[in-house]
Amino acid sequence: MIRIMDTLLKASRERAWTQVEQTLDELEQAISMRERTPVRGRPSSDPFAISLRRDNLATARKQLSDIRRRVHAQHFDALREDVADVMYLSRRAALNAAYFDYEFGQAFAILEAANAELLYETSKIVLAPLLITSVSDALLAVLAKTPRLLYEVSSRKFEELIAELFRKEGFDVELTKPTRDKGVDIIAVSKRMGISQKMIVECKRYAPENRVGISVVQRALGVKTEMNAHKAVVVTTSSFSKDAQKTARERFWDLDLKAYDDVVAWLRHAAVS
């Protein structure tokens, strides 16, 4: 078991280094785009504002190359401080850095972990879990404080987040593969008072104005029947259409709909528990 845990932790850290590299690529692209855009709140002809911002961006870009060398060497000790300097310069250059803070934070949480933290517990049939969580308690606290950052995460990260929230409530959680999930992202099993119950969970990381429609709800109910689950749950960062809400009221034993406010409440509960 110790060997399996060591192997999983190593795989998780390799994935974290890959995530750092990808985030650096995105940050460099954002800096390049920012260099070509006007300075907010100042005339485009203001030479001082333009010069100051370009100096900050140029310094940040130079430091990015140094950071890449540290990432290549997997030199983590000095990486966090270097990244913090670049993010500071990016903010001074009027670059919206919240997304990058979040992405770097997740990778750093894995790299700093002394022990592997499993996303879900395995059944007796499975020899080892398929995934290690990138959702740390620190990340939950940040999202609980600033829930609008939910709209900055990828759909897959949102699924991992919801899976972790279920796990913290005592569910045995299985996160399905990113593709070909047949309309179910998470399988959550509870066993209380010796009674087992299975739920299938579909996650939709939508923009606030993009409501989840009746088709998603009907599909979730169909998957519930196909998988012999006790309940289907659809979780979203937006809200639900009137038809979807009506179906939920009519099928309340079979279906639960959880919208943005519900997710925020879950986050705040997890952050203090």
Secondary structure, DSSP 8 states (H G I E B T S, - for coil): -HHHHHHHHHHHHHHHHHHHHHHHHHHHHHHHHHHTS--TTS-TT-HHHHHHHHHHHHHHHHHHHHHHHHHHHT--TTHHHHHHHHHHHHHHTT---HHHHHHHHHHHHHHT-SS--BSS---SS-SS-S-B----HHHHHHHHH-GGGGGGS-HHHHHHHHHHHHHHTT-EEEE--SS--TT-SEEEEEEETTEEEEEEEEEE---TT--B-HHHHHHHHHHHHHTT-SEEEEEESS-B-HHHHHHHHHTTTTEEEE-HHHHHHHHHHHHH-
